[in-house]
Amino acid sequence: MLEARLREAVLLKKVLDAVRELITDANFECSEDGIRLQAMDNSHVALSAIELRTDCFEEFRCDRPMSIGVSLSSLGKILKGANNDDVLSLKKSDDGDTLQMTFESPKSDRVGEFEMKLMDIDSEHLGIPDTQYDAVVKMSSGEFGRICRDLANIGESVKIEVSKEGVSFSAEGEIGAARMTLKQGSGTAMQQAVNLTFSLKYLSNFAKAAPLADEVQLHMSNEVPLLCEFGFENGYVRFYLAPKLSEDDD
């Protein structure tokens, strides 16, 4: 049996908004430690990982580990029926094929009850090795989103360079070129200079997690996938993206 109660439905809404452009269907893995999700995007380019630890919830009970196969599109439609400040309760029996969701308004007597059909999804849990990254950039998640949007108007790829002077983001395209630099400060930790190129389409999608956290952390090493992390109290959303081999690669 799974029973979980979120004080505000807006948390699950924000988590869903962060990954819905990348993932269509996925298994929510529930255990006594909380709820996790790990899935590749449809093109098998980016990996998304979500963790909601038990302390995210007002109440949490999971008698045994279970996988809950969910269409994120269907979940999004149901969550539209909840106000941001509604109390959200989740319930699933061990052998049930539906997820029961209840929205309770803290300001009125309104209670909404929904039942969502679940899916059988074959998925393989990918082991993500612990990595000591050459550089870690901490910056405002809003600023990260702004840089991605501005550079996406210029080109399809962004070159991220981390040096002792700071971190720069640059793009080139038919209309010209752009470069944005954040000077070296407390937000950057560097063991070794990094020079990597990534798809702006994917980074722009990652930036949709900004409402979850004021700060984003970019963990980078040469020739190693980028870890883009939005951490919040008792949980996180992480994205992993392999660098492009050259700026000319698609």
C-alpha positions in Angstrom: 0.0 0.0 0.0 1.2 3.5 -0.9 -0.3 6.5 0.9 1.3 9.9 0.6 0.1 13.4 1.4 1.6 16.6 0.0 0.9 19.9 1.8 0.8 21.7 -1.5 0.0 20.2 -4.9 2.1 22.9 -6.6 5.3 20.9 -5.8 4.2 17.9 -8.0 3.0 20.4 -10.7 6.4 22.0 -10.8 8.2 18.6 -10.9 6.0 17.5 -13.8 6.5 20.7 -15.7 10.2 20.2 -15.4 10.3 16.9 -17.3 7.1 16.7 -19.3 8.7 18.0 -22.5 11.4 15.3 -22.2 9.4 12.2 -20.9 6.0 10.9 -22.0 5.7 7.8 -19.8 7.7 6.7 -16.8 7.8 4.5 -13.7 7.6 6.2 -10.3 9.6 4.0 -8.0 8.2 4.1 -4.5 9.8 2.8 -1.4 10.1 3.6 2.3 12.7 6.3 1.4 10.3 8.2 -0.9 9.5 8.4 -4.6 12.0 8.4 -7.4 11.8 8.6 -11.2 14.6 7.9 -13.8 14.0 8.0 -17.5 15.6 8.8 -20.8 13.9 11.2 -23.2 12.3 9.9 -26.3 15.4 10.4 -28.4 17.6 8.7 -25.8 19.8 11.7 -25.5 19.1 13.1 -22.0 18.5 11.4 -18.7 16.1 12.8 -16.1 16.2 11.8 -12.5 13.7 12.9 -9.8 13.8 12.3 -6.1 11.1 13.2 -3.5 12.3 12.0 -0.1 9.7 11.2 2.6 10.2 14.5 4.3 8.7 16.2 1.2 5.4 14.7 2.4 3.2 15.5 5.5 2.4 11.8 5.6 4.1 9.0 3.8 3.6 5.2 3.9 4.9 2.6 1.5 4.7 -0.9 2.8 6.9 -2.5 0.1 8.7 -1.2 -3.0 6.4 -0.7 -6.0 6.6 0.7 -9.5 3.8 3.0 -10.7 3.7 3.3 -14.4 2.3 6.7 -15.4 1.5 8.7 -18.5 2.8 12.2 -17.6 0.3 13.7 -20.0 -2.6 12.1 -18.2 -1.1 13.1 -14.8 -0.8 16.6 -16.0 -4.4 16.7 -17.1 -5.5 15.5 -13.7 -3.3 18.0 -11.8 -5.0 20.8 -13.7 -7.9 20.1 -11.4 -5.9 21.1 -8.4 -5.1 24.6 -7.1 -1.5 25.2 -6.2 -2.3 25.4 -2.5 -4.5 22.3 -2.4 -3.5 19.4 -0.2 -2.7 16.4 -2.5 -3.2 12.8 -1.3 -2.0 9.8 -3.3 -3.1 6.3 -2.7 -2.4 2.9 -4.4 -3.0 -0.6 -3.2 -0.4 -3.3 -3.7 -2.3 -5.1 -6.5 -4.3 -2.1 -7.8 -4.0 -0.8 -11.4 -5.1 2.8 -10.6 -3.7 5.7 -8.6 -6.2 7.5 -6.5 -5.6 11.3 -6.1 -7.5 13.6 -3.8 -7.3 17.4 -3.8 -8.5 19.2 -0.7 -8.8 23.0 -0.6 -7.4 24.5 2.7 -9.8 27.5 2.2 -13.1 25.8 1.5 -14.9 22.5 1.8 -14.1 21.5 -1.8 -12.7 18.0 -2.3 -11.8 16.6 -5.7 -11.3 12.9 -6.2 -9.6 11.4 -9.3 -8.6 7.9 -10.3 -5.9 7.5 -13.0 -5.3 4.3 -14.9 -1.7 3.1 -14.6 0.5 1.6 -17.3 2.9 -1.4 -17.5 6.2 0.2 -18.5 9.3 -1.8 -19.2 12.2 0.3 -18.0 15.8 -0.3 -17.0 17.3 1.5 -14.1 20.6 3.0 -15.2 23.4 3.1 -12.7 24.8 6.6 -12.6 28.4 6.5 -11.3 29.6 9.0 -8.7 31.8 11.4 -10.6 34.3 13.9 -9.3 33.7 16.8 -11.7 36.4 19.2 -12.9 34.1 22.2 -12.5 30.9 23.1 -10.7 29.1 26.3 -11.6 26.4 27.6 -9.2 24.1 30.3 -10.6 20.6 31.7 -10.4 18.2 29.4 -12.1 16.4 32.4 -13.6 19.7 33.6 -15.1 20.4 30.2 -16.5 17.0 30.1 -18.2 17.6 33.7 -19.6 21.0 32.7 -21.1 19.5 29.6 -22.7 16.6 31.6 -24.2 18.8 34.4 -25.5 21.4 32.1 -27.0 18.8 29.8 -28.6 17.8 32.8 -30.7 21.4 32.8 -32.1 22.3 29.2 -32.6 21.5 25.6 -31.9 24.5 24.8 -29.6 26.2 26.5 -26.7 29.8 26.3 -25.8 30.4 26.5 -22.1 33.9 27.4 -21.0 35.1 27.4 -17.3 38.4 29.0 -16.5 40.0 30.9 -13.7 38.4 34.1 -15.1 34.9 32.7 -14.8 32.4 30.9 -17.0 31.2 31.9 -20.4 28.3 30.7 -22.6 28.7 31.4 -26.4 26.7 30.5 -29.5 27.1 31.1 -33.2 24.5 31.1 -36.0 23.5 32.5 -39.3 22.6 35.9 -37.8 25.9 36.2 -35.9 27.3 35.3 -32.5 26.8 35.9 -28.8 28.8 35.4 -25.7 27.7 35.8 -22.1 30.3 35.7 -19.2 29.9 35.3 -15.5 33.0 36.6 -13.8 34.9 34.3 -11.3 33.4 34.3 -7.9 32.0 32.1 -5.1 29.6 30.5 -7.6 32.3 28.6 -9.4 34.6 25.8 -8.2 37.2 24.6 -10.7 39.8 21.8 -10.5 40.5 22.0 -14.2 39.5 24.2 -17.1 36.4 22.9 -19.0 35.4 23.5 -22.6 32.2 21.7 -23.7 29.4 22.1 -26.3 25.8 21.2 -25.7 22.4 21.3 -27.4 20.6 24.5 -26.5 17.3 22.7 -27.1 17.9 20.4 -24.2 19.4 23.0 -21.9 16.3 25.2 -22.6 14.1 22.3 -21.5 16.2 21.7 -18.4 15.7 25.4 -17.5 11.9 24.7 -17.1 12.8 23.3 -13.7 13.7 26.8 -12.5 10.5 27.3 -10.5 11.7 24.4 -8.2 14.9 26.1 -7.1 16.5 29.5 -6.9 19.8 28.0 -7.8 21.0 25.6 -10.5 24.3 23.7 -10.4 26.1 22.7 -13.5 28.6 19.9 -12.9 31.1 19.4 -15.8 34.2 17.5 -16.8 35.7 17.3 -20.3 34.2 14.4 -22.3 31.7 13.5 -19.5 27.9 14.1 -19.5 26.8 17.4 -17.9 24.9 17.1 -14.6 22.4 19.9 -14.3 20.8 19.9 -10.9 17.9 21.8 -9.4 17.9 21.0 -5.7 15.1 21.8 -3.3 14.2 20.9 0.3 14.1 17.1 0.6 14.5 16.4 -3.1 15.9 17.3 -6.5 15.5 17.2 -10.3 18.6 16.3 -12.2 19.4 16.1 -15.9 22.3 14.4 -17.6 23.3 15.4 -21.1 26.3 14.2 -23.2 28.4 16.9 -24.8 28.6 17.3 -28.5 31.8 16.0 -30.1 32.0 19.2 -32.2 29.9 22.3 -32.8 29.0 20.9 -36.2 27.3 17.7 -34.8 23.6 17.6 -34.6 
